[in-house]
């Protein structure tokens, strides 16, 4: 097995030592590890993303360049002349601690696997185990690892054997948006009522500028006593990248006085669309405009992609809203591992506790 941090083949390999010996030497001899980074070609990787059932827009090199301006690496596993698995790795240095964690505004990354070539279940599972064991062993040294995996990734056992933890989260997906009639038939009556009300009050428009969308989101959050969690520079890079790649648009509703009631920033690839960011002005929450935007963007995307992913939420009221669009609940994994020493973990744990206590004291005053 060969490994390189420059995308080129190396003469030797040094893999991180794990506490559990889950990988037999004979199982790695047929694989070649290659790490793609700055200066390498991502053409083959992007083709692999398109064919993998775990592939998504978030794994494309152009998306990673937008959300990881300080760089990223892609760990790939090759068998012969083809990629059989891979994992994008946004790597951050936080005060001397190496973190492999999710970039902002990126829903999922994790492991991507090549399509199965056999109809035999046991053979396919054995092949996956061999690939995943090799991939887990090849992850570079880190202090903190926390990644959200695509819902089509279902076998995290090799990570478990290597000491990782898993948390199940949920997203909501509308399947087969090409069948518009069935999609809208499955809307809850409350959503249909919202749409009918909104159609008499607002006008749907496309392509709100990056600056105007960001400022609108910032303003609507401020009305709720909240601050925006991402920078304009990050949003502008994503906005420019998706428009350049014909992979996203903003859509919004305005009334006769040109007030924006709500807006969406939706992105897509050949498999799925994603409701990346939504804004609703609290002053116009009852206009039903948000439901109207969902209906209109699904109409627009019908024929361009297969599914509509609301990107999920563990917030009760938000989950209820997504469910009422007739969306199916789908579980996915967050897989993590913290290798910092006990003292560092304790110090880092005290900080958020102190912040929560300070907020409580301010509230009581």
N, C-alpha and C positions, 0 to 999 in steps of 0.2 A: 504494500500500500504506500502511496506517495502523498505528500502534503506540501502545499505551497501557500504562502500568504500573499503572493503576487499574481496568482492565477496561472503560474507556470509550474511544471512538474519539478519536484524536489527529489534529492537523492536519499533522504531519510525522513523519519517521522517521529515526533515526540508527542504522545497523546497524554492528556491529563489523567492522573491516577484516580480511580474510583474505589470506594470502600467495598463495593460488591463486584465480584468477578463475573459479570454477566456476559462477557464477550469471549468466546473461544477464538484462539488465534487463527484456526482454519476458516472461521466465518468472515474474516476481514481480508483474507489474501486475495480475493477476487475483486476488491474495490479499490478505487483510487480517490483520495480526498483532495479537493481543490478549493481554495478560498479565493473568490473573486473580489476585487477591491478597486480602488481608484486607478484609472488608466487601463483597466481591462475592458474587453468587449462583453456586453451583456446580451448580444443578439440571440445566442443559443439559450440563455437563461429565460429571456422573455418568451421565446417559443415554448419552452418547457412549462412556464406559468400558464400559458393558454391551454395546454393539453392536460394538466394535472387537475384532478377533481377538487384539490385543496387550493388551487390557484385562484387569485383574485387581483383586482386592480392594485391593491395595496402591496403586492409582491413585485410589481413591475419596477424595473430599474428607474424609470423616469419619475414614478411616484416617490420612491425611496430618496432620490436626489432632492426632491422638493421638501420632504419632511425631515431629512437628515443632512442639513447643510454642512455639518462637520465631518461627514463621511459615514460609511457603512460597509459591511462586508457580507458576502453571500457564501455560506458553506454549502458546497455541492459534493455529492457522492456519485462517482461514475463507475459504470461497469462496461468495460470495453470502450466503445466510442460514443456512449450516450449517457446522459444524466439520468439517474434512477431516483434521486431524492435531493432535496436541498432545503436550506433554511436561511432567510434573510436575518442578519444580525446587526441591528442598530446598537452600537457600542458607545457608552458614555463613560467619561472619567469624572467621578465625583469625589473630589478631595482625596485622590489616591485610591479610590475604590472603583473597580471596573464593573459596570452594570450593563447587562444585555436586556434591555427593556423596550416597551412599546413607545414609539414616537407619538406625539400628540396628533389627534384627528385621524388616527389609523386604527381601523376596527380590528383586523386580524392579521397575523403573519404566521409564525410557526412553521411546521414541517410540511413540505409538499412532496407527494409521491407520484411516480410515473404510473400511468394506467396499467392495470393488471393484464397479463397476456395469457393467463391460463384460466380454464373454467373449473379447476379443482380448488375447493375452498382451503383444504389443508395446505396445499402447495403454495397458494397465494399468501396465507397467513405466515407460513414458515419463511417465505421470501421477505415479507414485511418485517418480521422479527429480526432477521439477519441485517436488513438495511437499517432499521431503526437503532439496533444495538451499535452498529458501526458509527452511525451519525451522532448518537449521544456521546460516544467515546471521543469523537473528534471535536466537540464543542470546545473552543479555546477557554483557558482559565478565566474565571470571573469571580466576583464577590457576591453579586446579586443577579439572578436570572428570573425574569417574569415576562411571559409572553402569552398572548391570546391566540389560540389555534382555530383554524377554520372548522366549521361544524362537520365537515366531511372527514375530519381526522378523528378517529374513534378509538385507536389502540395506543394508549399512553403507558402500557406496561413497562417497556424498556426504560422510560423515564422514572417510573416508580421504583424499579429495581436499582436505579442509580441514585436514589435518595431524593428525588424531586417530589413535590406535592401538587395536588390538583384541586381546583375549585370549579364547579359547574356553574355556568351562567346561561342566560337564555336570550335569544333573539326571536323576532317574529318576521315571518316571510310569507309573501303572497306568491304562490306558485303559478306558473304558466300565465303570465300577463298578456300573452297573445290572445287569449280567450277573454276579451274585454267584457262581453256580456255576462259571463259567469263570475268574473271578478267583482263587478258592480252588484250583481245579484246577491253576493255573499256579504256585502256591507250591512252592518247593523242599521236598523231603522233610524237610530239617532244620527248616524253619519249621513244618511240620505236626507234627513230633515235639515241638517246643517248645510249641506250642499245646495239644497233648494233655496234656503234663506240667503246664502252668500251670493248666489247667481243674480239675485235682485238688488244687491248692494254694492258689489265690487266688480272690478275688471281684472282679468288675469293677464299678466305681462311676463316677458322673458328678458333675461340678460341684464339684471341689475349689476352695476359695476362692482368690482371687488371692494372698493372703498365705501360705497354706499351700503353694500350688504353688511360689511363689518360694523360700520357706524350704527346701522339699524339694530343689529344684534346687541351691540354694546348698550344702546339706549333702552331697548326692551328689557334687558337684564337689570339695568340701573333702576328702572321703575319697580322692580321686584326686590330691590336691596341687594343685588348680586353683582359681581364683577365678571367680566369676560375672562375666560381661562386660557386663551391662546392669543398670540401676538398678531398684529396686522401683517408683519413681514412674512410670517409662516403662512397665513391665509392667502396672501397675495401670490406666493410661490405656488401653492396648490392650485389656486384659481387659474393662473397663467398656464400651468402644466396641463390641467384637464381640458381647458379650451384649446390648447395647442394640439392635443391628442384626440380631440373630438370625443371626450369621455366625461363630460359634465356640463351642467348649465344651472343658472339661478332662475327661479320662477317666483313671482310675487303677486300680491293682490293690492290694488289701490282703490280708494273710493273717489267720488266726484271732486273732492277737495284735495286729491292726490296724497292723502295719508296712506302709508303702507300698513295694512292690517296684519299681514303675515308674509313670510318668505321661506323658501327652501333652497338649499344648495345640494343638488343631487348629482351623484357620479355613477358611472357604470362601466362594465366590461361586457364581453360577449355572453357571460353567464348570468350576471346579476346586476341590478342597480342598487344603490345604497343611499338612504336618506341621511346624508352626512351631517348637515346642520339645519335646524329649523328655528325660526324666530316667530313669536307671536306677541303683538303689542297688547299688554293687559287691558288697555282702554277699549280694545276692539275684540276681546276674546269671544264675545257672544255672537259675532257676525258669521261664524261658521266658515271663515275663509281658509283656515288650515285644512279642513276636510276637502274643500274645493280644490286646493292645490294638489293634494294627493291624487284625487281623481284625474286632474288634468295632466299631471306628470306621468301617470301610468298610461294614459292614452297616448302621450307623446312617445313613450318608451316601448310601447307595444310594437313588436317587430324588430326592435333594436337589441333587445336582450330577453332573457327568459323569466327572471324573477325580480321581485322588489323586496329588498331587505330593509326593515325599519331600524336595523342596527341594535335592536333590543334595548331594554332598560330593566333594572331591578327595582325601579321606583313604582310603587303600586298604581298610582293614578295614570302614569304614562303607559305602563303595561296594559291596563284596561283599555286605553285609547287605541293602542296598536291592535289588540285582539279584536276590537269592534270593526276593524277594516276587513275582517275575514281572514286574517293572517294566521299561519300555523306556527305554534311554539316549537322552537328548535334549540336543543342544548348544544353548548360548545364549551371547551376547556380553557381555563387559565392555568398554565403549568409554571411552577416557580421553585426556586431553590435559593436559600440565603446562606452563604458560607462565611459571613463575617463572624468574628469572635464574639463571645457572649457580652463583653463589655461594650463593644460598639453597638450591638443590637439593643442593649439596655439604654444607652444614651440616645439613640435614634428614636426609641419608643417613648422616652420621656418628653421629647419636643412636641409631638402632636397632643399629648395629654395636657401639657402646660398651656398650649394654645386653646384647647377646649375649655380649660378652667378659667382662663382669662376672659374668654367670650361670655361665660356664664356670669362672671362677676360684673362685667360691663352691663349685661342684661338686667341684673338685679338692681343696679344703680338707677 
